[in-house]
Structure formats: structure tokens, C-alpha cells
Amino acid sequence: MRAAVGGALIVHAAARMNSAAPLAANAFPLTIGVLGALLVAGLWTPATALMTAGAAAWIAISQQVSAAPWFFVFVIATALVLLGPGAWSIDAHLFGWKRVNGHGEKEGPSPPD
């Protein structure tokens, strides 16, 4: 999921970048590209996915584009906020992969008695 949404954001940002335009005109596409790269890498996934969901909602509402693809980006980014980065991510490598069992308790070593 991270790779699909991140890749779509990177492709969208590359298509919208204009080398002749000033930096201010390229700020939003550049931000979208950075969010996509962070999602692909799995770095700061919950925060990055939350910003991605906001950007997708903004694009779907404010720009003259088809809202359907951006709705799906919004839904998948929202799912990433709730699910987290997964096992193959920089977040899992840095902070460990958290698993929750069916009773809402985190798996891992049991606390001392």
C-alpha cells in the first residue's frame, strides 16, 4: 500500500513540476513528491500518511482534476495512518514492529510479576 500511494504521488509530482517556473510555483508538487518518497521508504509513516490524506483531499476538492483517483489515495492514506508502516519499512527497523493481538494488548515479553 505504501509503495502504491507513494509511487502515485511521485509520478504526479514529477508531471506537475516545471523547471522554468519559480520555486514558489513548484512548492506544492515538490511537497507531494517528498511525501511520496517518505511513504515509499516507510519513514514517519503515520504522520506522512496523514499529510498525504490531507493533500489528496485538497487536490480532489480544489483543483480541476477528476476526484475519483484522489479519493482512493485519501482512503489508502487513511488506512496507512491506522495500520502503520508494516514490517518492511524504516520505521520498523528504527522503532521495532509493533503487533497487537485480538484483545488489544501488544505482543512481546510479558511484564515482570
Backbone as XML, in Angstrom:
<?xml version="1.0"?>
<chain id="A" units="angstrom">
  <residue number="1" name="MET">
    <atom name="N" x="0.821" y="-1.187" z="0.000"/>
    <atom name="CA" x="0.000" y="0.000" z="0.000"/>
    <atom name="C" x="0.868" y="1.254" z="0.000"/>
  </residue>
  <residue number="2" name="ARG">
    <atom name="N" x="1.933" y="1.215" z="0.814"/>
    <atom name="CA" x="2.802" y="2.396" z="0.852"/>
    <atom name="C" x="3.424" y="2.663" z="-0.498"/>
  </residue>
  <residue number="3" name="ALA">
    <atom name="N" x="3.876" y="1.615" z="-1.166"/>
    <atom name="CA" x="4.537" y="1.781" z="-2.462"/>
    <atom name="C" x="3.570" y="2.284" z="-3.524"/>
  </residue>
  <residue number="4" name="ALA">
    <atom name="N" x="2.337" y="1.813" z="-3.500"/>
    <atom name="CA" x="1.351" y="2.247" z="-4.499"/>
    <atom name="C" x="1.018" y="3.727" z="-4.342"/>
  </residue>
  <residue number="5" name="VAL">
    <atom name="N" x="0.722" y="4.142" z="-3.125"/>
    <atom name="CA" x="0.370" y="5.545" z="-2.892"/>
    <atom name="C" x="1.594" y="6.441" z="-3.083"/>
  </residue>
  <residue number="6" name="GLY">
    <atom name="N" x="2.722" y="6.033" z="-2.535"/>
    <atom name="CA" x="3.940" y="6.836" z="-2.685"/>
    <atom name="C" x="4.370" y="6.963" z="-4.131"/>
  </residue>
  <residue number="7" name="GLY">
    <atom name="N" x="4.306" y="5.878" z="-4.875"/>
    <atom name="CA" x="4.653" y="5.927" z="-6.293"/>
    <atom name="C" x="3.727" y="6.830" z="-7.081"/>
  </residue>
  <residue number="8" name="ALA">
    <atom name="N" x="2.423" y="6.763" z="-6.780"/>
    <atom name="CA" x="1.467" y="7.641" z="-7.457"/>
    <atom name="C" x="1.757" y="9.107" z="-7.154"/>
  </residue>
  <residue number="9" name="LEU">
    <atom name="N" x="2.117" y="9.409" z="-5.917"/>
    <atom name="CA" x="2.436" y="10.796" z="-5.561"/>
    <atom name="C" x="3.700" y="11.271" z="-6.250"/>
  </residue>
  <residue number="10" name="ILE">
    <atom name="N" x="4.696" y="10.411" z="-6.337"/>
    <atom name="CA" x="5.942" y="10.797" z="-7.008"/>
    <atom name="C" x="5.696" y="11.063" z="-8.488"/>
  </residue>
  <residue number="11" name="VAL">
    <atom name="N" x="4.923" y="10.192" z="-9.139"/>
    <atom name="CA" x="4.614" y="10.386" z="-10.561"/>
    <atom name="C" x="3.811" y="11.663" z="-10.764"/>
  </residue>
  <residue number="12" name="HIS">
    <atom name="N" x="2.834" y="11.916" z="-9.894"/>
    <atom name="CA" x="2.042" y="13.147" z="-10.004"/>
    <atom name="C" x="2.926" y="14.381" z="-9.826"/>
  </residue>
  <residue number="13" name="ALA">
    <atom name="N" x="3.820" y="14.332" z="-8.857"/>
    <atom name="CA" x="4.704" y="15.476" z="-8.610"/>
    <atom name="C" x="5.642" y="15.707" z="-9.785"/>
  </residue>
  <residue number="14" name="ALA">
    <atom name="N" x="6.184" y="14.640" z="-10.351"/>
    <atom name="CA" x="7.091" y="14.787" z="-11.498"/>
    <atom name="C" x="6.361" y="15.372" z="-12.707"/>
  </residue>
  <residue number="15" name="ALA">
    <atom name="N" x="5.102" y="15.007" z="-12.891"/>
    <atom name="CA" x="4.332" y="15.533" z="-14.016"/>
    <atom name="C" x="3.984" y="17.006" z="-13.824"/>
  </residue>
  <residue number="16" name="ARG">
    <atom name="N" x="3.839" y="17.434" z="-12.580"/>
    <atom name="CA" x="3.445" y="18.826" z="-12.300"/>
    <atom name="C" x="4.624" y="19.789" z="-12.163"/>
  </residue>
  <residue number="17" name="MET">
    <atom name="N" x="5.828" y="19.268" z="-11.981"/>
    <atom name="CA" x="6.991" y="20.147" z="-11.821"/>
    <atom name="C" x="7.306" y="20.837" z="-13.137"/>
  </residue>
  <residue number="18" name="ASN">
    <atom name="N" x="7.660" y="22.107" z="-13.043"/>
    <atom name="CA" x="8.013" y="22.896" z="-14.214"/>
    <atom name="C" x="9.335" y="23.578" z="-13.903"/>
  </residue>
  <residue number="19" name="SER">
    <atom name="N" x="10.378" y="23.217" z="-14.634"/>
    <atom name="CA" x="11.706" y="23.771" z="-14.339"/>
    <atom name="C" x="11.802" y="25.255" z="-14.652"/>
  </residue>
  <residue number="20" name="ALA">
    <atom name="N" x="10.949" y="25.776" z="-15.534"/>
    <atom name="CA" x="11.004" y="27.196" z="-15.874"/>
    <atom name="C" x="10.261" y="28.057" z="-14.854"/>
  </residue>
  <residue number="21" name="ALA">
    <atom name="N" x="9.416" y="27.447" z="-14.061"/>
    <atom name="CA" x="8.630" y="28.200" z="-13.085"/>
    <atom name="C" x="9.464" y="28.496" z="-11.844"/>
  </residue>
  <residue number="22" name="PRO">
    <atom name="N" x="9.113" y="29.546" z="-11.114"/>
    <atom name="CA" x="9.826" y="29.836" z="-9.858"/>
    <atom name="C" x="9.549" y="28.763" z="-8.816"/>
  </residue>
  <residue number="23" name="LEU">
    <atom name="N" x="10.367" y="28.760" z="-7.791"/>
    <atom name="CA" x="10.265" y="27.745" z="-6.737"/>
    <atom name="C" x="8.902" y="27.768" z="-6.057"/>
  </residue>
  <residue number="24" name="ALA">
    <atom name="N" x="8.333" y="28.941" z="-5.864"/>
    <atom name="CA" x="7.032" y="29.037" z="-5.198"/>
    <atom name="C" x="5.946" y="28.306" z="-5.980"/>
  </residue>
  <residue number="25" name="ALA">
    <atom name="N" x="6.043" y="28.308" z="-7.303"/>
    <atom name="CA" x="5.050" y="27.607" z="-8.125"/>
    <atom name="C" x="5.227" y="26.093" z="-8.042"/>
  </residue>
  <residue number="26" name="ASN">
    <atom name="N" x="6.416" y="25.646" z="-7.717"/>
    <atom name="CA" x="6.702" y="24.213" z="-7.620"/>
    <atom name="C" x="6.673" y="23.697" z="-6.181"/>
  </residue>
  <residue number="27" name="ALA">
    <atom name="N" x="6.290" y="24.525" z="-5.228"/>
    <atom name="CA" x="6.341" y="24.121" z="-3.819"/>
    <atom name="C" x="5.370" y="22.985" z="-3.515"/>
  </residue>
  <residue number="28" name="PHE">
    <atom name="N" x="4.126" y="23.072" z="-3.996"/>
    <atom name="CA" x="3.161" y="22.018" z="-3.692"/>
    <atom name="C" x="3.521" y="20.705" z="-4.375"/>
  </residue>
  <residue number="29" name="PRO">
    <atom name="N" x="3.869" y="20.702" z="-5.683"/>
    <atom name="CA" x="4.299" y="19.423" z="-6.278"/>
    <atom name="C" x="5.545" y="18.849" z="-5.614"/>
  </residue>
  <residue number="30" name="LEU">
    <atom name="N" x="6.461" y="19.697" z="-5.195"/>
    <atom name="CA" x="7.661" y="19.218" z="-4.513"/>
    <atom name="C" x="7.290" y="18.583" z="-3.168"/>
  </residue>
  <residue number="31" name="THR">
    <atom name="N" x="6.360" y="19.194" z="-2.453"/>
    <atom name="CA" x="5.891" y="18.632" z="-1.187"/>
    <atom name="C" x="5.220" y="17.275" z="-1.404"/>
  </residue>
  <residue number="32" name="ILE">
    <atom name="N" x="4.417" y="17.171" z="-2.448"/>
    <atom name="CA" x="3.759" y="15.903" z="-2.778"/>
    <atom name="C" x="4.809" y="14.839" z="-3.094"/>
  </residue>
  <residue number="33" name="GLY">
    <atom name="N" x="5.846" y="15.204" z="-3.828"/>
    <atom name="CA" x="6.910" y="14.252" z="-4.153"/>
    <atom name="C" x="7.669" y="13.789" z="-2.921"/>
  </residue>
  <residue number="34" name="VAL">
    <atom name="N" x="7.939" y="14.697" z="-2.003"/>
    <atom name="CA" x="8.630" y="14.332" z="-0.758"/>
    <atom name="C" x="7.757" y="13.406" z="0.084"/>
  </residue>
  <residue number="35" name="LEU">
    <atom name="N" x="6.459" y="13.698" z="0.160"/>
    <atom name="CA" x="5.548" y="12.810" z="0.887"/>
    <atom name="C" x="5.536" y="11.419" z="0.261"/>
  </residue>
  <residue number="36" name="GLY">
    <atom name="N" x="5.535" y="11.360" z="-1.068"/>
    <atom name="CA" x="5.567" y="10.073" z="-1.752"/>
    <atom name="C" x="6.844" y="9.303" z="-1.460"/>
  </residue>
  <residue number="37" name="ALA">
    <atom name="N" x="7.977" y="10.001" z="-1.470"/>
    <atom name="CA" x="9.251" y="9.337" z="-1.182"/>
    <atom name="C" x="9.300" y="8.826" z="0.255"/>
  </residue>
  <residue number="38" name="LEU">
    <atom name="N" x="8.775" y="9.599" z="1.200"/>
    <atom name="CA" x="8.733" y="9.155" z="2.595"/>
    <atom name="C" x="7.825" y="7.942" z="2.771"/>
  </residue>
  <residue number="39" name="LEU">
    <atom name="N" x="6.714" y="7.920" z="2.038"/>
    <atom name="CA" x="5.824" y="6.754" z="2.129"/>
    <atom name="C" x="6.477" y="5.516" z="1.537"/>
  </residue>
  <residue number="40" name="VAL">
    <atom name="N" x="7.136" y="5.657" z="0.399"/>
    <atom name="CA" x="7.795" y="4.506" z="-0.210"/>
    <atom name="C" x="8.861" y="3.954" z="0.732"/>
  </residue>
  <residue number="41" name="ALA">
    <atom name="N" x="9.608" y="4.844" z="1.367"/>
    <atom name="CA" x="10.660" y="4.411" z="2.286"/>
    <atom name="C" x="10.096" y="3.880" z="3.603"/>
  </residue>
  <residue number="42" name="GLY">
    <atom name="N" x="8.906" y="4.312" z="3.964"/>
    <atom name="CA" x="8.326" y="3.878" z="5.237"/>
    <atom name="C" x="8.892" y="4.645" z="6.409"/>
  </residue>
  <residue number="43" name="LEU">
    <atom name="N" x="9.143" y="5.922" z="6.205"/>
    <atom name="CA" x="9.707" y="6.755" z="7.263"/>
    <atom name="C" x="8.633" y="7.704" z="7.775"/>
  </residue>
  <residue number="44" name="TRP">
    <atom name="N" x="8.419" y="7.711" z="9.079"/>
    <atom name="CA" x="7.393" y="8.532" z="9.730"/>
    <atom name="C" x="6.032" y="8.278" z="9.078"/>
  </residue>
  <residue number="45" name="THR">
    <atom name="N" x="5.690" y="7.033" z="8.905"/>
    <atom name="CA" x="4.525" y="6.646" z="8.115"/>
    <atom name="C" x="3.203" y="7.221" z="8.627"/>
  </residue>
  <residue number="46" name="PRO">
    <atom name="N" x="2.860" y="7.136" z="9.908"/>
    <atom name="CA" x="1.555" y="7.684" z="10.315"/>
    <atom name="C" x="1.423" y="9.182" z="10.029"/>
  </residue>
  <residue number="47" name="ALA">
    <atom name="N" x="2.441" y="9.964" z="10.339"/>
    <atom name="CA" x="2.381" y="11.407" z="10.098"/>
    <atom name="C" x="2.397" y="11.715" z="8.602"/>
  </residue>
  <residue number="48" name="THR">
    <atom name="N" x="3.231" y="10.993" z="7.866"/>
    <atom name="CA" x="3.311" y="11.215" z="6.424"/>
    <atom name="C" x="1.998" y="10.831" z="5.746"/>
  </residue>
  <residue number="49" name="ALA">
    <atom name="N" x="1.412" y="9.723" z="6.160"/>
    <atom name="CA" x="0.139" y="9.300" z="5.573"/>
    <atom name="C" x="-0.980" y="10.274" z="5.916"/>
  </residue>
  <residue number="50" name="LEU">
    <atom name="N" x="-0.945" y="10.846" z="7.106"/>
    <atom name="CA" x="-1.949" y="11.835" z="7.480"/>
    <atom name="C" x="-1.827" y="13.080" z="6.598"/>
  </residue>
  <residue number="51" name="MET">
    <atom name="N" x="-0.607" y="13.547" z="6.372"/>
    <atom name="CA" x="-0.397" y="14.696" z="5.482"/>
    <atom name="C" x="-0.786" y="14.351" z="4.051"/>
  </residue>
  <residue number="52" name="THR">
    <atom name="N" x="-0.525" y="13.116" z="3.633"/>
    <atom name="CA" x="-0.903" y="12.678" z="2.291"/>
    <atom name="C" x="-2.419" y="12.668" z="2.139"/>
  </residue>
  <residue number="53" name="ALA">
    <atom name="N" x="-3.133" y="12.187" z="3.141"/>
    <atom name="CA" x="-4.597" y="12.190" z="3.086"/>
    <atom name="C" x="-5.122" y="13.623" z="2.973"/>
  </residue>
  <residue number="54" name="GLY">
    <atom name="N" x="-4.531" y="14.528" z="3.711"/>
    <atom name="CA" x="-4.936" y="15.932" z="3.617"/>
    <atom name="C" x="-4.643" y="16.524" z="2.255"/>
  </residue>
  <residue number="55" name="ALA">
    <atom name="N" x="-3.474" y="16.208" z="1.699"/>
    <atom name="CA" x="-3.127" y="16.719" z="0.371"/>
    <atom name="C" x="-4.038" y="16.131" z="-0.698"/>
  </residue>
  <residue number="56" name="ALA">
    <atom name="N" x="-4.379" y="14.856" z="-0.591"/>
    <atom name="CA" x="-5.272" y="14.225" z="-1.561"/>
    <atom name="C" x="-6.668" y="14.850" z="-1.498"/>
  </residue>
  <residue number="57" name="ALA">
    <atom name="N" x="-7.150" y="15.114" z="-0.299"/>
    <atom name="CA" x="-8.449" y="15.769" z="-0.156"/>
    <atom name="C" x="-8.406" y="17.172" z="-0.749"/>
  </residue>
  <residue number="58" name="TRP">
    <atom name="N" x="-7.310" y="17.881" z="-0.512"/>
    <atom name="CA" x="-7.158" y="19.230" z="-1.051"/>
    <atom name="C" x="-7.147" y="19.212" z="-2.584"/>
  </residue>
  <residue number="59" name="ILE">
    <atom name="N" x="-6.407" y="18.292" z="-3.166"/>
    <atom name="CA" x="-6.339" y="18.201" z="-4.628"/>
    <atom name="C" x="-7.705" y="17.838" z="-5.199"/>
  </residue>
  <residue number="60" name="ALA">
    <atom name="N" x="-8.395" y="16.890" z="-4.584"/>
    <atom name="CA" x="-9.700" y="16.452" z="-5.093"/>
    <atom name="C" x="-10.732" y="17.570" z="-5.032"/>
  </residue>
  <residue number="61" name="ILE">
    <atom name="N" x="-10.655" y="18.399" z="-4.010"/>
    <atom name="CA" x="-11.658" y="19.445" z="-3.829"/>
    <atom name="C" x="-11.312" y="20.720" z="-4.590"/>
  </residue>
  <residue number="62" name="SER">
    <atom name="N" x="-10.057" y="21.129" z="-4.549"/>
    <atom name="CA" x="-9.714" y="22.471" z="-5.026"/>
    <atom name="C" x="-9.245" y="22.545" z="-6.477"/>
  </residue>
  <residue number="63" name="GLN">
    <atom name="N" x="-8.742" y="21.473" z="-7.047"/>
    <atom name="CA" x="-8.190" y="21.557" z="-8.387"/>
    <atom name="C" x="-9.154" y="20.979" z="-9.408"/>
  </residue>
  <residue number="64" name="GLN">
    <atom name="N" x="-8.973" y="21.367" z="-10.648"/>
    <atom name="CA" x="-9.837" y="20.930" z="-11.736"/>
    <atom name="C" x="-9.349" y="19.593" z="-12.282"/>
  </residue>
  <residue number="65" name="VAL">
    <atom name="N" x="-9.380" y="18.554" z="-11.458"/>
    <atom name="CA" x="-8.992" y="17.206" z="-11.854"/>
    <atom name="C" x="-10.107" y="16.257" z="-11.448"/>
  </residue>
  <residue number="66" name="SER">
    <atom name="N" x="-10.049" y="15.050" z="-11.969"/>
    <atom name="CA" x="-11.010" y="14.038" z="-11.564"/>
    <atom name="C" x="-10.773" y="13.694" z="-10.095"/>
  </residue>
  <residue number="67" name="ALA">
    <atom name="N" x="-11.834" y="13.706" z="-9.318"/>
    <atom name="CA" x="-11.700" y="13.475" z="-7.879"/>
    <atom name="C" x="-11.577" y="11.993" z="-7.531"/>
  </residue>
  <residue number="68" name="ALA">
    <atom name="N" x="-11.974" y="11.099" z="-8.434"/>
    <atom name="CA" x="-12.000" y="9.668" z="-8.107"/>
    <atom name="C" x="-10.626" y="9.110" z="-7.734"/>
  </residue>
  <residue number="69" name="PRO">
    <atom name="N" x="-9.553" y="9.344" z="-8.520"/>
    <atom name="CA" x="-8.261" y="8.781" z="-8.102"/>
    <atom name="C" x="-7.771" y="9.360" z="-6.779"/>
  </residue>
  <residue number="70" name="TRP">
    <atom name="N" x="-8.049" y="10.613" z="-6.532"/>
    <atom name="CA" x="-7.592" y="11.239" z="-5.292"/>
    <atom name="C" x="-8.413" y="10.769" z="-4.107"/>
  </residue>
  <residue number="71" name="PHE">
    <atom name="N" x="-9.664" y="10.363" z="-4.355"/>
    <atom name="CA" x="-10.454" y="9.751" z="-3.290"/>
    <atom name="C" x="-9.816" y="8.438" z="-2.849"/>
  </residue>
  <residue number="72" name="PHE">
    <atom name="N" x="-9.346" y="7.630" z="-3.805"/>
    <atom name="CA" x="-8.698" y="6.366" z="-3.457"/>
    <atom name="C" x="-7.373" y="6.604" z="-2.736"/>
  </residue>
  <residue number="73" name="VAL">
    <atom name="N" x="-6.628" y="7.620" z="-3.155"/>
    <atom name="CA" x="-5.391" y="7.963" z="-2.442"/>
    <atom name="C" x="-5.722" y="8.376" z="-1.014"/>
  </residue>
  <residue number="74" name="PHE">
    <atom name="N" x="-6.783" y="9.142" z="-0.836"/>
    <atom name="CA" x="-7.221" y="9.558" z="0.502"/>
    <atom name="C" x="-7.570" y="8.348" z="1.364"/>
  </residue>
  <residue number="75" name="VAL">
    <atom name="N" x="-8.336" y="7.404" z="0.806"/>
    <atom name="CA" x="-8.765" y="6.227" z="1.572"/>
    <atom name="C" x="-7.566" y="5.364" z="1.952"/>
  </residue>
  <residue number="76" name="ILE">
    <atom name="N" x="-6.658" y="5.122" z="1.014"/>
    <atom name="CA" x="-5.495" y="4.278" z="1.312"/>
    <atom name="C" x="-4.562" y="4.974" z="2.299"/>
  </residue>
  <residue number="77" name="ALA">
    <atom name="N" x="-4.377" y="6.287" z="2.152"/>
    <atom name="CA" x="-3.533" y="7.013" z="3.106"/>
    <atom name="C" x="-4.149" y="6.985" z="4.500"/>
  </residue>
  <residue number="78" name="THR">
    <atom name="N" x="-5.474" y="7.084" z="4.592"/>
    <atom name="CA" x="-6.138" y="6.986" z="5.888"/>
    <atom name="C" x="-5.940" y="5.599" z="6.492"/>
  </residue>
  <residue number="79" name="ALA">
    <atom name="N" x="-6.002" y="4.562" z="5.654"/>
    <atom name="CA" x="-5.741" y="3.209" z="6.145"/>
    <atom name="C" x="-4.307" y="3.079" z="6.645"/>
  </residue>
  <residue number="80" name="LEU">
    <atom name="N" x="-3.361" y="3.716" z="5.964"/>
    <atom name="CA" x="-1.968" y="3.675" z="6.412"/>
    <atom name="C" x="-1.788" y="4.387" z="7.752"/>
  </residue>
  <residue number="81" name="VAL">
    <atom name="N" x="-2.543" y="5.454" z="7.971"/>
    <atom name="CA" x="-2.477" y="6.132" z="9.276"/>
    <atom name="C" x="-2.891" y="5.162" z="10.372"/>
  </residue>
  <residue number="82" name="LEU">
    <atom name="N" x="-3.926" y="4.387" z="10.114"/>
    <atom name="CA" x="-4.453" y="3.482" z="11.129"/>
    <atom name="C" x="-3.647" y="2.196" z="11.263"/>
  </residue>
  <residue number="83" name="LEU">
    <atom name="N" x="-3.100" y="1.685" z="10.155"/>
    <atom name="CA" x="-2.389" y="0.412" z="10.183"/>
    <atom name="C" x="-0.909" y="0.535" z="10.513"/>
  </residue>
  <residue number="84" name="GLY">
    <atom name="N" x="-0.300" y="1.620" z="10.134"/>
    <atom name="CA" x="1.135" y="1.777" z="10.358"/>
    <atom name="C" x="1.953" y="1.329" z="9.164"/>
  </residue>
  <residue number="85" name="PRO">
    <atom name="N" x="3.260" y="1.321" z="9.299"/>
    <atom name="CA" x="4.137" y="1.122" z="8.150"/>
    <atom name="C" x="4.302" y="-0.317" z="7.692"/>
  </residue>
  <residue number="86" name="GLY">
    <atom name="N" x="4.140" y="-1.283" z="8.560"/>
    <atom name="CA" x="4.386" y="-2.670" z="8.189"/>
    <atom name="C" x="5.801" y="-3.089" z="8.537"/>
  </residue>
  <residue number="87" name="ALA">
    <atom name="N" x="6.105" y="-4.340" z="8.270"/>
    <atom name="CA" x="7.384" y="-4.912" z="8.688"/>
    <atom name="C" x="8.547" y="-4.433" z="7.828"/>
  </residue>
  <residue number="88" name="TRP">
    <atom name="N" x="8.306" y="-4.151" z="6.562"/>
    <atom name="CA" x="9.391" y="-3.747" z="5.653"/>
    <atom name="C" x="9.398" y="-2.236" z="5.506"/>
  </residue>
  <residue number="89" name="SER">
    <atom name="N" x="9.880" y="-1.560" z="6.517"/>
    <atom name="CA" x="9.929" y="-0.103" z="6.493"/>
    <atom name="C" x="11.073" y="0.372" z="7.367"/>
  </residue>
  <residue number="90" name="ILE">
    <atom name="N" x="11.445" y="1.604" z="7.174"/>
    <atom name="CA" x="12.482" y="2.203" z="8.015"/>
    <atom name="C" x="11.949" y="2.364" z="9.437"/>
  </residue>
  <residue number="91" name="ASP">
    <atom name="N" x="10.656" y="2.706" z="9.571"/>
    <atom name="CA" x="10.066" y="2.820" z="10.910"/>
    <atom name="C" x="10.199" y="1.518" z="11.690"/>
  </residue>
  <residue number="92" name="ALA">
    <atom name="N" x="9.904" y="0.390" z="11.048"/>
    <atom name="CA" x="10.007" y="-0.900" z="11.741"/>
    <atom name="C" x="11.450" y="-1.206" z="12.111"/>
  </residue>
  <residue number="93" name="HIS">
    <atom name="N" x="12.388" y="-0.803" z="11.264"/>
    <atom name="CA" x="13.797" y="-1.039" z="11.563"/>
    <atom name="C" x="14.267" y="-0.167" z="12.733"/>
  </residue>
  <residue number="94" name="LEU">
    <atom name="N" x="13.834" y="1.092" z="12.743"/>
    <atom name="CA" x="14.280" y="2.011" z="13.787"/>
    <atom name="C" x="13.575" y="1.786" z="15.122"/>
  </residue>
  <residue number="95" name="PHE">
    <atom name="N" x="12.268" y="1.591" z="15.087"/>
    <atom name="CA" x="11.481" y="1.581" z="16.310"/>
    <atom name="C" x="10.922" y="0.212" z="16.660"/>
  </residue>
  <residue number="96" name="GLY">
    <atom name="N" x="11.110" y="-0.771" z="15.815"/>
    <atom name="CA" x="10.538" y="-2.096" z="16.049"/>
    <atom name="C" x="9.138" y="-2.187" z="15.484"/>
  </residue>
  <residue number="97" name="TRP">
    <atom name="N" x="8.756" y="-3.397" z="15.139"/>
    <atom name="CA" x="7.441" y="-3.604" z="14.558"/>
    <atom name="C" x="6.485" y="-3.991" z="15.651"/>
  </residue>
  <residue number="98" name="LYS">
    <atom name="N" x="5.478" y="-3.202" z="15.882"/>
    <atom name="CA" x="4.505" y="-3.448" z="16.940"/>
    <atom name="C" x="3.374" y="-4.314" z="16.392"/>
  </residue>
  <residue number="99" name="ARG">
    <atom name="N" x="3.013" y="-5.330" z="17.135"/>
    <atom name="CA" x="1.895" y="-6.184" z="16.766"/>
    <atom name="C" x="0.878" y="-6.136" z="17.899"/>
  </residue>
  <residue number="100" name="VAL">
    <atom name="N" x="-0.379" y="-6.126" z="17.535"/>
    <atom name="CA" x="-1.449" y="-6.100" z="18.522"/>
    <atom name="C" x="-2.252" y="-7.376" z="18.355"/>
  </residue>
  <residue number="101" name="ASN">
    <atom name="N" x="-2.476" y="-8.099" z="19.469"/>
    <atom name="CA" x="-3.279" y="-9.314" z="19.372"/>
    <atom name="C" x="-4.762" y="-8.952" z="19.411"/>
  </residue>
  <residue number="102" name="GLY">
    <atom name="N" x="-5.618" y="-9.935" z="19.371"/>
    <atom name="CA" x="-7.054" y="-9.710" z="19.279"/>
    <atom name="C" x="-7.682" y="-9.032" z="20.476"/>
  </residue>
  <residue number="103" name="HIS">
    <atom name="N" x="-6.993" y="-8.992" z="21.604"/>
    <atom name="CA" x="-7.555" y="-8.391" z="22.804"/>
    <atom name="C" x="-7.066" y="-6.967" z="23.033"/>
  </residue>
  <residue number="104" name="GLY">
    <atom name="N" x="-6.362" y="-6.407" z="22.055"/>
    <atom name="CA" x="-5.878" y="-5.038" z="22.175"/>
    <atom name="C" x="-4.591" y="-4.906" z="22.930"/>
  </residue>
  <residue number="105" name="GLU">
    <atom name="N" x="-3.953" y="-6.011" z="23.295"/>
    <atom name="CA" x="-2.692" y="-5.955" z="24.016"/>
    <atom name="C" x="-1.546" y="-6.146" z="23.043"/>
  </residue>
  <residue number="106" name="LYS">
    <atom name="N" x="-0.480" y="-5.439" z="23.249"/>
    <atom name="CA" x="0.690" y="-5.576" z="22.398"/>
    <atom name="C" x="1.414" y="-6.869" z="22.744"/>
  </residue>
  <residue number="107" name="GLU">
    <atom name="N" x="1.849" y="-7.570" z="21.689"/>
    <atom name="CA" x="2.615" y="-8.787" z="21.910"/>
    <atom name="C" x="4.044" y="-8.438" z="22.221"/>
  </residue>
  <residue number="108" name="GLY">
    <atom name="N" x="4.678" y="-9.261" z="22.942"/>
    <atom name="CA" x="6.065" y="-9.040" z="23.306"/>
    <atom name="C" x="6.334" y="-9.727" z="24.624"/>
  </residue>
  <residue number="109" name="PRO">
    <atom name="N" x="7.468" y="-9.422" z="25.230"/>
    <atom name="CA" x="7.771" y="-10.062" z="26.514"/>
    <atom name="C" x="6.740" y="-9.646" z="27.561"/>
  </residue>
  <residue number="110" name="SER">
    <atom name="N" x="6.385" y="-10.579" z="28.396"/>
    <atom name="CA" x="5.404" y="-10.278" z="29.428"/>
    <atom name="C" x="6.059" y="-9.431" z="30.523"/>
  </residue>
  <residue number="111" name="PRO">
    <atom name="N" x="5.279" y="-8.569" z="31.161"/>
    <atom name="CA" x="5.854" y="-7.743" z="32.221"/>
    <atom name="C" x="6.227" y="-8.603" z="33.414"/>
  </residue>
  <residue number="112" name="PRO">
    <atom name="N" x="7.178" y="-8.158" z="34.208"/>
    <atom name="CA" x="7.555" y="-8.926" z="35.402"/>
    <atom name="C" x="6.419" y="-8.978" z="36.396"/>
  </residue>
  <residue number="113" name="ASP">
    <atom name="N" x="6.334" y="-10.088" z="37.110"/>
    <atom name="CA" x="5.256" y="-10.262" z="38.105"/>
    <atom name="C" x="5.551" y="-9.551" z="39.392"/>
  </residue>
</chain>
